[in-house]
Amino acid sequence: MKNSILFLIAFSLIMISCKKENTDTPEMGNPENNVETLILNFKNKLENHLKDGTVYSADSAVWYVEALLNYTYGFATAQYCTFENDSVDIILNTNGNNGYSIQELAEVYEYLEENVLANKPEGTYIFAIDVSLTVNNNTTTFYAGTGYAKQLFSNFKSAEDTSGYWFWGEMLGMCGPDYGLYVGTDASDIIEALVNSTADYEYFTNIEFHLVFHTSYYDSNFPFTSSDPTLLPYRLFANQDTIDFCLSPTHINYYSGNNGALYVVRDKKPANREFAYCNFGTATMVPNTDIHVIGIFYGSPNEGQ
């Protein structure tokens, strides 16, 4: 099932309010430390319940928990995949002013690990896990937002050979000459899968989330102004009409291509991150405007384990 716009907005609000300011791997100033060594040392402390007195700042706590989860479970290959996002959280009775102990992070890690695995939808794999935290008075809440990936194109011949026409959203399936096929999928899935065809890494750290609406990306050279007057001239799909719009391959190529979603992905990319994956949401806005909204995840990619 497609993620709704309400989930993407809620997820965005969580991420905006969360503590995640690190821009580099902790302790990378020491040339003897690399990402995998840091992760494995942290893993050893958790598994052996080592109480060495180490105190982790908020940024370090987020980085280590996220890095180990992704090192262990992340498989960052999104070749024509669609995504389902889910989030879990755990509350600690501490505000983190004195940092977080290894015992506290062991509790956090074990809880997030258990729930991320338990919530995995059938037929998907864990692509990446985005960890963050918020502090409220004397408690800290750790969040894990997980992207569960599922390959799409092997199941949809019309998507593979670009011969299909797809309704904009609401899982209405195909339209045009293939009307009525593949109800449960729509153009937002196809566009999402096309954009998610570039990432091919082992795992990510330093994951960062951006939510983008069509209104931020006007296209002065919008190609459908004459042929489709109900389409609004933006790089993300927006149709001002009461009839569910049927996207042709030409529409889908535009909205998924270098002038559409890929333009947005490149424009929003932080200087020290790479594109990980995106997730499309659909909604109907007043007055009678059907839209696509894109949630984009960036991170630091790592090769090999």
C-alpha positions as CSV (number, residue, x, y, z in Angstrom):
1,M,0.0,0.0,0.0
2,K,1.3,3.5,-0.8
3,N,2.4,5.8,1.9
4,S,-0.2,8.6,2.3
5,I,0.7,12.3,2.4
6,L,-0.4,12.4,6.0
7,F,2.3,9.8,6.9
8,L,5.0,11.8,5.1
9,I,3.9,15.0,6.8
10,A,3.9,13.4,10.2
11,F,7.3,11.7,9.5
12,S,8.6,15.1,8.4
13,L,7.5,16.8,11.6
14,I,9.2,14.2,13.6
15,M,12.4,14.6,11.7
16,I,12.3,18.4,11.9
17,S,11.9,18.3,15.6
18,C,14.6,15.7,16.2
19,K,18.2,16.1,17.2
20,K,20.4,15.2,14.2
21,E,23.1,17.8,13.6
22,N,26.1,15.5,13.0
23,T,27.7,16.1,9.6
24,D,30.6,13.6,10.0
25,T,31.3,10.3,11.5
26,P,32.3,10.7,15.2
27,E,36.0,10.4,15.9
28,M,36.9,10.4,12.2
29,G,39.6,13.0,13.0
30,N,41.7,10.0,14.1
31,P,43.0,8.4,10.9
32,E,43.0,5.0,12.5
33,N,39.3,5.1,12.9
34,N,37.1,4.2,9.9
35,V,33.4,3.7,9.7
36,E,33.3,0.0,10.0
37,T,35.8,-0.1,12.9
38,L,33.7,2.4,14.8
39,I,30.6,0.4,14.2
40,L,32.1,-2.9,15.2
41,N,33.7,-1.5,18.4
42,F,30.3,-0.1,19.4
43,K,28.7,-3.5,18.5
44,N,31.2,-5.3,20.8
45,K,30.4,-3.0,23.7
46,L,26.6,-3.6,23.3
47,E,27.0,-7.4,22.9
48,N,29.4,-7.8,25.8
49,H,27.7,-5.3,28.1
50,L,31.0,-3.4,28.5
51,K,30.7,-0.7,31.1
52,D,33.8,1.4,30.2
53,G,32.4,4.7,31.4
54,T,32.0,6.0,27.9
55,V,29.4,8.8,27.6
56,Y,27.8,9.5,24.2
57,S,26.6,12.9,23.2
58,A,23.2,13.2,21.5
59,D,24.8,13.3,18.1
60,S,27.1,10.4,18.8
61,A,24.3,8.3,20.3
62,V,22.2,8.8,17.2
63,W,25.1,8.1,14.8
64,Y,26.2,4.9,16.5
65,V,22.7,3.4,16.9
66,E,21.8,4.3,13.3
67,A,25.1,3.1,11.9
68,L,24.9,-0.3,13.6
69,L,21.3,-0.9,12.6
70,N,22.1,-0.1,9.0
71,Y,25.4,-2.0,9.0
72,T,23.5,-5.1,10.3
73,Y,20.2,-4.9,8.4
74,G,20.4,-2.2,5.7
75,F,20.7,-3.3,2.1
76,A,21.0,0.0,0.2
77,T,20.1,-1.2,-3.3
78,A,17.0,0.5,-4.8
79,Q,16.8,-0.8,-8.3
80,Y,13.3,0.2,-9.4
81,C,11.8,-0.1,-5.9
82,T,8.9,1.4,-4.2
83,F,9.0,2.1,-0.5
84,E,6.9,1.8,2.6
85,N,8.0,3.8,5.6
86,D,7.3,3.0,9.2
87,S,8.5,4.6,12.5
88,V,9.0,3.3,16.1
89,D,10.2,5.0,19.2
90,I,11.4,4.4,22.7
91,I,11.5,6.8,25.7
92,L,14.3,7.0,28.2
93,N,14.0,8.7,31.6
94,T,16.9,11.1,30.9
95,N,17.3,14.4,29.2
96,G,20.8,13.5,28.0
97,N,22.5,16.5,29.7
98,N,25.2,14.2,30.9
99,G,25.2,12.2,27.8
100,Y,24.0,8.6,27.2
101,S,25.6,5.5,28.7
102,I,26.3,2.3,26.8
103,Q,23.7,0.6,29.0
104,E,21.1,3.1,27.9
105,L,22.0,2.8,24.2
106,A,21.9,-1.0,24.5
107,E,18.3,-0.7,25.6
108,V,17.5,1.7,22.8
109,Y,19.2,-0.4,20.1
110,E,17.6,-3.7,21.2
111,Y,14.1,-2.1,21.3
112,L,14.5,-0.4,17.9
113,E,16.0,-3.5,16.3
114,E,13.2,-5.8,17.6
115,N,10.4,-3.5,16.3
116,V,12.1,-2.6,13.0
117,L,12.2,-6.4,12.2
118,A,8.8,-7.1,13.5
119,N,7.2,-4.4,11.4
120,K,8.8,-5.4,8.1
121,P,6.0,-5.9,5.5
122,E,5.9,-9.2,3.7
123,G,7.9,-9.2,0.5
124,T,10.1,-6.2,1.4
125,Y,13.7,-5.7,2.6
126,I,15.1,-3.1,4.9
127,F,16.8,-0.4,2.8
128,A,17.8,2.1,5.5
129,I,16.9,3.1,9.0
130,D,17.0,6.8,10.0
131,V,17.5,7.3,13.7
132,S,17.0,10.6,15.6
133,L,16.0,11.9,19.0
134,T,14.1,14.6,20.8
135,V,14.4,15.8,24.4
136,N,11.3,16.9,26.4
137,N,12.0,18.0,30.0
138,N,13.5,14.9,31.7
139,T,13.0,12.3,28.9
140,T,14.6,11.5,25.6
141,T,12.7,9.8,22.8
142,F,14.7,7.9,20.2
143,Y,13.0,7.4,16.8
144,A,13.7,5.0,14.0
145,G,12.2,5.6,10.6
146,T,12.6,2.6,8.3
147,G,12.4,2.5,4.6
148,Y,11.2,-1.0,3.5
149,A,11.9,-1.5,-0.2
150,K,10.1,-3.7,-2.7
151,Q,11.1,-4.2,-6.3
152,L,8.2,-3.2,-8.6
153,F,9.1,-3.6,-12.3
154,S,9.5,-7.4,-12.4
155,N,5.8,-7.6,-11.6
156,F,4.5,-5.0,-14.2
157,K,5.3,-5.7,-17.8
158,S,3.7,-2.4,-18.9
159,A,6.0,-0.5,-16.6
160,E,9.0,-2.3,-17.9
161,D,8.4,-1.5,-21.6
162,T,6.9,2.0,-20.9
163,S,3.8,1.1,-22.8
164,G,1.4,1.7,-19.9
165,Y,-0.8,4.5,-18.9
166,W,-1.4,5.0,-15.2
167,F,-3.9,6.9,-13.1
168,W,-2.2,9.6,-10.9
169,G,-2.9,8.0,-7.5
170,E,-5.4,6.4,-5.1
171,M,-4.1,3.0,-6.3
172,L,-6.4,3.1,-9.3
173,G,-4.2,1.1,-11.5
174,M,-3.8,1.5,-15.3
175,C,-5.8,3.6,-17.7
176,G,-5.9,4.1,-21.4
177,P,-5.5,0.8,-23.4
178,D,-4.7,-1.2,-20.3
179,Y,-7.6,0.2,-18.3
180,G,-8.5,-1.8,-15.2
181,L,-5.1,-3.6,-14.8
182,Y,-3.0,-3.6,-11.6
183,V,-5.5,-1.9,-9.3
184,G,-3.5,-1.3,-6.1
185,T,-0.7,0.5,-8.0
186,D,-0.7,3.9,-9.7
187,A,1.5,6.5,-11.4
188,S,3.1,7.6,-8.2
189,D,4.5,4.1,-7.7
190,I,5.9,4.0,-11.3
191,I,7.5,7.4,-10.9
192,E,8.9,6.4,-7.5
193,A,10.4,3.3,-8.8
194,L,12.0,5.1,-11.8
195,V,13.6,7.6,-9.5
196,N,14.8,4.9,-7.1
197,S,16.9,3.2,-9.8
198,T,20.3,4.8,-9.0
199,A,21.3,3.8,-5.4
200,D,23.5,0.8,-5.1
201,Y,25.5,0.6,-1.8
202,E,25.9,-1.7,1.1
203,Y,24.5,0.7,3.8
204,F,24.1,4.3,4.8
205,T,24.9,6.4,7.8
206,N,24.1,10.1,8.5
207,I,20.6,9.8,7.0
208,E,18.7,13.0,6.4
209,F,15.1,13.6,5.3
210,H,13.4,16.3,3.2
211,L,9.7,16.7,2.3
212,V,9.0,18.6,-0.9
213,F,5.7,19.9,-2.3
214,H,5.1,20.8,-5.9
215,T,4.7,24.5,-5.1
216,S,8.5,24.8,-4.4
217,Y,9.4,23.8,-8.0
218,Y,7.8,25.9,-10.8
219,D,9.0,25.0,-14.3
220,S,9.0,27.9,-16.7
221,N,9.5,25.4,-19.6
222,F,6.7,23.1,-18.5
223,P,5.9,20.9,-21.6
224,F,2.2,20.2,-21.1
225,T,0.8,23.8,-20.8
226,S,-0.9,23.5,-24.2
227,S,-1.8,19.8,-24.4
228,D,-3.0,19.4,-20.8
229,P,-4.3,22.7,-19.4
230,T,-5.4,21.2,-16.1
231,L,-1.9,20.3,-15.2
232,L,-0.1,23.0,-13.1
233,P,3.4,24.0,-14.3
234,Y,5.4,22.3,-11.6
235,R,8.1,19.6,-11.6
236,L,6.0,17.4,-9.3
237,F,2.6,16.3,-10.6
238,A,-0.3,18.7,-9.8
239,N,-3.6,18.5,-11.6
240,Q,-6.4,21.0,-11.0
241,D,-9.5,19.1,-12.0
242,T,-12.2,16.8,-10.5
243,I,-11.4,13.9,-12.9
244,D,-8.6,11.4,-12.0
245,F,-5.8,12.2,-14.4
246,C,-4.4,9.5,-16.6
247,L,-0.6,9.8,-17.1
248,S,0.9,8.7,-20.4
249,P,4.5,7.4,-20.7
250,T,5.4,11.0,-21.8
251,H,4.0,12.4,-18.6
252,I,5.7,9.8,-16.5
253,N,9.1,10.3,-18.2
254,Y,8.8,14.0,-17.5
255,Y,7.8,13.7,-13.8
256,S,10.4,11.0,-13.1
257,G,13.2,12.6,-15.2
258,N,15.8,15.3,-15.1
259,N,13.3,18.1,-15.3
260,G,11.0,16.5,-12.8
261,A,11.7,14.5,-9.6
262,L,15.4,14.0,-10.4
263,Y,15.7,17.8,-10.6
264,V,14.2,18.1,-7.2
265,V,16.5,15.3,-5.8
266,R,19.6,17.1,-7.1
267,D,18.5,20.5,-5.9
268,K,17.8,19.4,-2.3
269,K,20.9,17.2,-2.0
270,P,23.1,18.3,1.0
271,A,26.8,18.9,0.1
272,N,28.0,16.0,2.3
273,R,25.3,13.4,1.4
274,E,24.3,11.2,-1.5
275,F,20.7,10.4,-2.6
276,A,19.5,7.2,-0.9
277,Y,15.8,6.8,-1.9
278,C,12.6,8.7,-2.2
279,N,9.0,8.0,-1.3
280,F,6.0,9.5,-3.1
281,G,2.7,10.4,-1.4
282,T,-0.5,11.4,-3.0
283,A,-3.2,13.8,-1.9
284,T,-6.2,15.9,-3.1
285,M,-5.9,19.6,-2.1
286,V,-8.5,22.3,-2.1
287,P,-9.7,23.3,-4.6
288,N,-9.8,19.9,-6.3
289,T,-6.1,19.6,-6.9
290,D,-4.5,16.2,-7.1
291,I,-0.8,16.2,-6.2
292,H,2.3,14.1,-5.7
293,V,4.5,14.9,-2.7
294,I,8.1,13.5,-2.5
295,G,9.9,12.6,0.7
296,I,13.7,12.3,-0.1
297,F,16.3,10.6,2.0
298,Y,20.0,11.3,1.7
299,G,23.0,9.8,3.5
300,S,26.6,8.8,3.6
301,P,27.0,5.7,1.6
302,N,29.4,2.9,2.6
303,E,30.7,0.0,0.5
304,G,31.3,-3.5,1.8
305,Q,31.1,-5.2,5.1
